[in-house]
């Protein structure tokens, strides 16, 4: 977990855990509680493998498409970033940037669009820096633009290779901070 840039403070703030029950569906995975976006109600639990394997993420229910992973908030925000993975969201939050994960490269649902509207109409999208992530980002932007949001897709710097926003935060935090604050 620490090699992914997640400190003890962040793991406590996000209430992360680890499943070491060999009989569990989420065995050997970092556990993310997915909570209702403006309350503390637990919606589902998601697990991410840290040692490889497939699938990378597993979810205990399909209710994740009705929420976004991140810190519950009630206030309006100038800008929000959306990303694919929970580790990406945690990394960007560590820089002070309100961020929510869509839980994979799945399409944005009407529920999720409605949640984003509660906070802002300015969205910076950071998909992973691979084909699936770029496709997801393009699809999210198209959906958000149709819904009246002002959205941009966050660029990756050509000078370094980062496979996702979490890598970018670790390798070049000032770059991503500048993009997300000016987006």
N, C-alpha and C positions, 0 to 999 in steps of 0.2 A: 504494500500500500504506500509506503513511504517513497519507494522508487517511482511511483506515479505522481509524486509531488503533494501528497496528502499528509499534512501534519497531524499530530495528535489533537491540536486545537480544532482543526477543520473536521476531523473525524467525530469529535464530540459535538460540534455545532450541528452537523448533519446527521447525527445519531447513527453512524455507520457501525456495522457489525461484521462478523465472519461466521459462516455456517460450517461447523466441524462435525455435524451429525451425518454419518455415512449413509443413513437411511433416508436422507432428505433429498428432495429434488434440487435444492440449491447447494448441495454439499461442495465444499472447497471454494466457495464464492464469497466475494465481498458483498455484503448485504446493504441495500439502500431502502429505507422506508420511504414510500411515496405517499405524501400527505395531501389532503385537500388544500388548494392554493391559498385560501385565506382563513383556514382554521387549522386545528391540529389533528383532524380526523385521519386515521390511517386508511388509505384507499387500497393499496397493494404493497407487496414487497418485491423488489427486483434484486437479482443477484448477477454479478459480473465475475467471470473467471479471471484470475490473475496469472494463471500459468499456461494459458493457451487452451485449446479445445473448442468445441463447437456444441451448441451455439455460444457466442460470446456473452450474451445476456439471456436470462430467463426471468419471467415474471409469473407470480403466483395467480394472477387473475388478468382478465382483459379490461379491467376498469381503468387501466393506465391511459387509454385513449380519451378519457374524460377529464384528465388533469395534465399538469405539467410538473416535472420534477424541479424543485427549487425551494427557496425559503418562502414560507407563507407571508404575504404582504397585503395590506389593505389600502395603502396610499397610492396616489397617482405618481407615475414616474416619467421623467423626461424621455427615457429610452430604455429598452430592454433588449438583451441579446437572447437568441434562441440557438441551441446546439443539439447535436444528436445524443450525446451520452452524458450520464450523470457525472463522471469524472471531469468532463469538459465544463459542466455547469459549476461544479465545486471550485475548479481552478480559476474560472473567471470571477466568481464571487470572492475569492481570496484577494483579488485586485480591487474589490469594491464596486464591481459592475453587476447590477441586477441581471441574473441569467436564469433561464429555464430550459430544461431539456425536454424534447418532444418524445423521448424514449425510442431511440433508434431512428432509422431513416424512413419511418412510416409517414404517410400523408398527415397533414394537419387536419384534425376533425373540427366540426362546427363548435363542439364544446371548447376545444383548445383556443380557437379563434375568439370565442366569446370571453374567455378568461383573459387573453391578451388585451382585448378592448377595455377591460376594467382598469388596466394599468397605464396604457399608453397607445399612441398610434404611430410611434417611431420604433422600428425594429431593425436590429442588425443581425443578420443570419450568418452563422458560422457552421457550415457542414464540415464533415471530415474532408481531408485533402485527397480523396480517391474518387473513383467514378461514381460509386453509390452515394457518397456524401455530396458531391457536386450536383448530381441529379436531384437529390432530396432538397438541397438548398434552392435550386431553380424552381422546383415544384412548390416549395413553401412560399417563395417570393411571388410566384404567379397567384397563388391563393390569397396571400395577404394583400397584394395590390388590388385584386378584385374586390376585396372587402374594405378598401379605402385606407389602408395603412400606407405610411411612407416607409419603404423597406429597402435595404441594400444588402448585398451579399458581401461579407467581409473578405478581403483579399489575403492571400498568403504571400509573404515576401519572397521574391525570387532568389535572394541571397542565401537562404537556409531552407532545408527541407523539414517540414513539420507535418506529421500525418494527421494531426487533429488539433483543436484548440488547446487541449491540455499540454501537448508538446510545445506549442507556440508560447504559452504562458511560461513554461520552464526555460525555453531557449531564448525568447525575445519578449519579455513582458512589456517593455516600453512600447514596442511596435503595436502589440494588440491593444494595449491601453489607449494609445493615441487613436487607433481606428475606431474603437468602441466609444470613446468620448466625443469624437467628432462626427461619427456616423450620422 
